[in-house]
Amino acid sequence: TLIIMKQIHYTKNRPVGYTKEGLIQIPVMSSDFTGKQDLMRNEFINSGAAIEMSTSNSPTTNVWSNRNGFTWEGKPEGFQEDLAWVEVSYEYARSLGLKFTQGRDFSREFPTDSMAVILNETAVKYLGLKDPIGMLIRDDDTENANPPMKIIGVVEDMIMQSPYEPVKQTLFVFDRYGNASYYNLRMNPKNSVRENLDIIERVFKEHFPNLPFQYQFIDEEYAQKFAAEERVASLAGVFTVLAIVISCLGLFGLASFVAEQRTKEIGVRKVLGASVMNLWSLLSKDFLLLVGISLVIASPLAYYFMNNWVQKFTYRTSISWWVFLLAGAGAIMITIITISFQSIKAATSNPVKSLRTE
């Protein structure tokens, strides 16, 4: 259970590469939205509910398109590339909060940006580009129709797919044909979320009265990526608690039985001057020895199975020694607490009464 929780915590704290809080996406896959991106951007910003808006052909938390068949200067012979392909509008990087490590964003001041491309850092390494800004990438499938794309910027990696896997090499291409599937809105932080949503819905309905207003919070969409592992962690936690309760009941019963069987011995030792601590140690050491043996046996098995489990994640935590130390210390403490009640009760009983009973 500790290792599962550690894996989830490790992945949740992985940098996502953009600011997901305060960001929503609105599906706009109907043809009614075609060609209205700039109009709706102005409307949403002027309403005061959004400070920026962009469009994309994939949701922020996924990639719907992958491409190959590109050529560029220095491409190794026989290299078969596989690149994520995301078509975006001018303000995509600004609305998501992407950080540029080289170059710049798409700009309305440069008409040639309609044939420009922005790469993430993984794509730069993947393609082997030492000085990417200004380089040209040609899509062989459209060689006769389109000129090559010029690299104008490089952004930090952003997690769009599984947070447990490496970020995929991605091309952010300017959407020349209005193939938007989503509006990405950065909500105004000066207003409440509810207020922003009410205004956004009102503006949306003014322009698309016959279409349903739907939206998703990006932080909630991202959190869904951990749902399966969190369910596993919850189930593991439940079974861990059940196992502890059953073990405690068994230990308590066994401690009672042992104390009852050694009533005469305890009485004699107490008459001869044995302290409560001596008697507690006498009754407890065998239990603690068994727990120690079980830990020695269980720890390698737990390491083997959990190491196999984390191997399915490319982005994974290490299995630290302190996990086993903490689990072992917890098991010993639970054992001590469970058996101490009967041990101390037997050690503090009247020896005369116990000997008379015997």
N, C-alpha and C positions, 0 to 999 in steps of 0.2 A: 504493500500500500504506500509506504514512504517513497519507494522508487517511482511508482506511477505518478504520485503527486509531484515529485521532484522533476520528472520529465515534462509534465504539463506546465509547471511554473517556469522551467527553463525556456520552453518554447514561447510562452506568453510574454516573456520579457525580451524576446528577440526583437531588435529594431525592425519596424514595418516599413520604414522609408517614406512615410507620408503621415499627415495628421488626420486620423480617422474620426476623432471626436468633432462633433459639429458639422459633419459632412453627411449629406443624404443623396440618394440617387433616385431618379424618377424614370421608369421605363417609358420609352417613346418609340415603340416599334411600329406604330401605325403610320400609314402614308400621310395622315393628316398633319404630322409634325414636320414633314419634309420641307426644307428651305426656311424654317422659322426659328432656327437656332439663335441668330443675332437678335431678332425681335424679342424672343422670350428672355434672353439674357438681359436685355435692357429693361424689360418689364419687371423681372424679379429683383434686379438691383435697385431700380427706381422705387420699388415698393418698400424698400428698407428691410426686407426679410432676408436678403442674401447680399453678401459682399462680393461674391464672384460666382460665375457659372461657366461650365464647359460641357462638351459632349464627348462621347466615346462610343465605339462599336462593341465594347465589352464592358461588363460590370467591373467595378473597382476591385472586387475580390475574386476575379476569375479572368481567364483568357479564353476567348472563343475561337481564335484563329491562329494557326501556325503555318509558316511558309518555309520553303526551301527554293533552291534554284537561283541563288544570287551570285554575282561575281563582284570582285573588288580587287584592288591592287594588292598583290602579295598573297592571294588566296592559294593555299597549298593544293597541289594537283591531287585530284581524287577526293578532296574533302567534301563530305556530304553534310551541309549545315542544316540545323533545325532551329528556327527562330520563331518566338512568339511575335504576333503581328497585331498591334493595337492602333486603330485609326482614331485620332483625337482632333479637337479644335484648338484654337489659339491659346485659350486660357486654361488648358488642362493642367499643366504643371503648377500654375498659380492657385487654382481652385483646390487641388489636392495637397499642396504644400510640398511638392517635390523639391529636392535640393540639387542644384547643378554643381558638379565638380569641374566641368569644363564647358566652355561655350555659352550658349544662350538658349532662350525659349523661342518658340515660334512667335513671330511678330507681324502685325498688320502693316508695319512700315516697310516690309520687304516682300513684294509680290512673289519673288522667287521661292519664298518659304513654302509655297504650295507643293514644291517638289523637294522639300527638305525632310530630314529624318533626325530623330533624337534617339540615342542608344542608352541603355543602362550600363552600369559598370561591368556587369557579368558579360554582356554582349561584346564589349570592347576587348576583354580578355579572351573570350571564346573565339572571336574572329582574328585575334592576334594583331590588333591595331596599336601601334606604338604612339602615333600622333594622329588621332582620329579626326579632329576638327578640320573640315575642308575636304576630307576624302569623299570619294563617290562610290555609291553602291548601286548596282544595276540589277533589277529584277528581270531575269532572263525570259520569264513568261510574258512580259509586256515590253520586251526590248524594242519592238517596232512601233509601239504606241506611245510609250512614255520615255522621257529622258532619264538619265540616272539621277538618283537621290543624293543630295549633298548632306553630309553630317554636319549639323550646326551646334549640337550640344550633347553632353553626357550627364546623366542624372544618377544619383545614388540608387542602389537597388531597392525596389519596393516589392513587398510580398503580395502577389495577386492570387496565387494558388495555395497549395498546402504549406502551412508554416513549418511543417516537419521536414520539408524538402528544400534543396537549394533553390534560390531564385533563378528562374529561367532567363536565358538570354533573350532580350526583348527589343524590338524596334517600335518606337512611337512615331507613326507616320501621320502627316497632316491629312485630314479627311477632306479630300477635294470634291467628293461627290455627295456629301451630305448623308452618309450612311450611318448616322447616329442611332444608337439603340438606347442610350441613357443620357439624361441631363444630370450633371454632377453639380450640386449646389453647396457652396460654403455658406452656412447660415450666419446671420448677424449675431455675434456674441453679446451684443448689448440688449437684445431682447430675450425673452424666455423662449424655450423650444416650442411650447404650445402656441405662443403668439406668432412665431415665425411660420409654423406649419399652417395656421389659420390663414395668414396672409398669402402664403404660397398657393394654397388650395384655391383661394378666391381668385387670384390672378390666373391660375390654370383654368378654372371654370369659365372665366371671361372669354378665353380664346378657344377652349375646347369643351363646350358645354355638354356635348354628347358622349364624352369619353370619361372613363372612371379615373379618379385621381388616386394613384398608387405611389408609394414611396418606401424606401428602406433606409434605415440608419446603417451607415457603413460599419460603425463599431459593433453593432449587433450582428451584422452579417459576418464580420470577421470572427466574432466570438463563437459563432456556429461551427467554425472549423475545429473547435476543441470539444464539441458535444460528445462524440463517440468515446474519446479518452476519459472525459469527465464522468460519463456513465460507468465506465469500467472502474474508475477510482471510487465512485460512490458504492458500487457493488462490493468492491474489495474492502472498503471501509465497513460496510454492514456485516460482511462475513468475518472480518477481523474482530469486531465487537462481539459477535455471537461466539466466536471461538474463545475469546477471552472470558466471557461469562461462563461458558460451559467448563472451561479449564478451572476457573475459580471455584465453581461448585464442586468439581471433582477434587480439587486440592483441599477445600474446606472439609469435605467428607472424609478424605483420607487422613487429614491431620487430626480430626476428631477420633477416628478409629485408632490411630497410633497412640494418641494421648491416653485413650481408654485402656489400651493394652499395656501401657507402661506406667499405670497408676502406682503400683507398688514401688517400682524402681524410682519414680519421681519422689515419692514420700520418703524413702530411705535416704536418697541423696540430699533431700532438703533437711532431714534431721541431722545429717552429718555435716551440714554447713554450706551446701551448694547455694549459690545466689540465683536470683531470678534470671540473670543474664546467662549463667552457666546452664541452667535448665532449658532456657530458650534456644541456646546454641545446640544443645543435645538433641532437641526435638526437630530443629530446623535444618541441620546440616545435610541430612540425607536428601531432603527435598531440593535444597539448593544444588547439591551435587548432580542430581538427576536433571535439573534445569540446565546446568552447565554442559552436561553431556549432550542434551538435546540441541543446544545452541551450536555446539561443535559440529554436530551432524547436519543441522538444518541450514547453517550459513552457506556452505559450499553449494548445496542444492538450490538455495534461493538465488545465489549469485549466478549459477548456470542458467536457470530458467529466466530470470529477469534480464540477464545479458542478451539472451536470445530474443527477448521481447523488444528491447530497445534497438536491436539491430535493424528492425524494419523501418526505423526513422533515420534518414540521412543526417538530419540536424537533431542530434541527440545529446543527452546529458551523460556524464560519466557516473559510474556506480561507485560512489565514494565509500571509504572504510567506515566513516562516521555513521552511515545508515545502519550498518550491522551493529555497531557499538551502541547506538541509540535504541535499536530494537532489542538488543540483548539486555541493556540496562533496564528498559521498560519491563521486559519479561521477569527479570530478577526482582524488581521493585513490586510488581504485582504478586509474585510468589510470596515475598516477605510479608506484605500486607495481609494476604489471604490466610497464611498459616500462623501469623503472629497472634491472632485472636485466640485460637485454641491453645497455642503454645504458652502464652502468658497466663491464660486462664488456668491451665494445668499447673504451671510453675508457681502461681500464687495461691493455690488451694491449700487448705489445712492438711498437713501431712498426717496428723493423728487420725483425721476422718478417713483419709485415703487408705491408711494402713488397717484401720478397723474394718473398713469395707472389704479390703482384700482378705 
